[in-house]
């Protein structure tokens, strides 16, 4: 009896282990921080991609170590091949309709690089645990 219980226990562990992919592909789901925006000096951003296909993003502009600007966006996101597609339906809480496509250059568990076409701006972000901005650096 005890041997049967041990064998059943080991078999169930094998089933659980097989249910979890060992080399899962990186995902956008999570929170990403970018310390700069290539198209605007002194702006940093946080974006949270949720598993349900929605996102929220905040931008903060710094000047001389102080926050001088703030913007929020929210909407839906999707990925098709190597293209990240964002549709913002709210900007600063107001209804909006803005769509952007970004070519995914690199996506790892810790880094995301995308390029806005046709402008060619490359955005680099790193995964973070909390939706919190750091303080503005002095002189930025």
N, C-alpha and C positions, 0 to 999 in steps of 0.2 A: 504493500500500500504506500509506504513512504517513498519507495523508488518510483512509483507511478506519479506521485505528487511532484517529485523533483523533476522528472522528465517532462511533465506537463508545464511546470514553471519555466524550465529552460526553453521549451518549445514556444511558449507565449512570449518570452523575451526575444526570441528569434523573429517572431512575427512583428513585434513592435519595432525592432531594429530595421527590418526590411521596409516598414512603412515610412521611415524617415529617410529622405534622400541624403546620401553622403556628400554629394557635391552639388547642392542646390545652386541654381543661377542667382546672381545678385538681383535684388529687387529695389525699385524706387521707394517702396513703402517705408516710411520713416520720416525723420526730420533731418534736413540738410541746411548747413550754414555756409554762406559765401561772404568772405570778408570784403569783397569789392565787386563792383559792377563795371564791366569794360566800357560801357557807354556813358557812365556818369561817375565822376570823382567823388570820393567820400561816402559812397552808398554801400551798405551791407544788407544782406537779406537772409531770411529764414523761410523755408518752405516745408510744409508737412504734407506728404502724400499719404492718404489713407487707403486702406485696403478696399473700401467701397467705391473707389474711383473719384473721390472728392479731394480737394486740396485747399489749404489756406496758406497765404504768403504775406509776409510783412517786410517792408523796406524801411531802413532808417538812414538818414543823411546826417553826417557829422561834419562839423566845421570848427576848427580850433578847440577840439576836445568836447564840444557840446553837440547835443542833438538839435538839428535845425529843420528837420523834415521827417515826415512819417507818411506811409501809405500802406493800405491793406488791400489784398485781392483774395477772392475765393471763387471756386467753380469746380470744374471736372477735369480729369486728366485721363490719358490713355497712352499706350505704346503700341505701335505697329511697326514691326521690324526694328529698324534703328532710329525711328522717329518718335520723339516725345511730343504729344499734342496737348496743349492746355487751352481750356476755354474759361475765361473769367466772366462770371455772371454778376459779380459784385465787386466794385472798387470803392474803397472807403465807405462801405456800407450801402452805397447807392447802386441801383440796377445798372448793369453794363453788359456789353456784348463785345468781347475782344478775344480773338483766337491767335495762338502762336504755335509754330512748329519748330522744333529744335532737333538737329541731328545729334544722336548720342555718339560721342566720340569714345568715351570710356565710362564704364559702370562697374565698380567693385563694391565690396561690402562697406568700404569706407570713403570712396571718392566717386564723384559724378562730374563728368565734363560734357558739356553740350554746346552746340554752335547754332546760333540764330541765323537762319538764311533769309534773304540773300546778303544781309549786312556783314556776316562773317564774325560777329562777336562771339567769343568763347567765354563761357561761364564755368567756373570751377567751384564746386561745393564739397564739403566734407560732412559725413554723417555725425550727428550729435544726439545726445540723450534727451535734452530738454529744449523746449521752445523758448530760449532766453538769449537776448542779445548781450554781448560783452559791452563794457563801457566804451565810449568813443575814446580813441587814442588821442593824446595831446598832439596838436598840429595837423590833424586830418580834417 
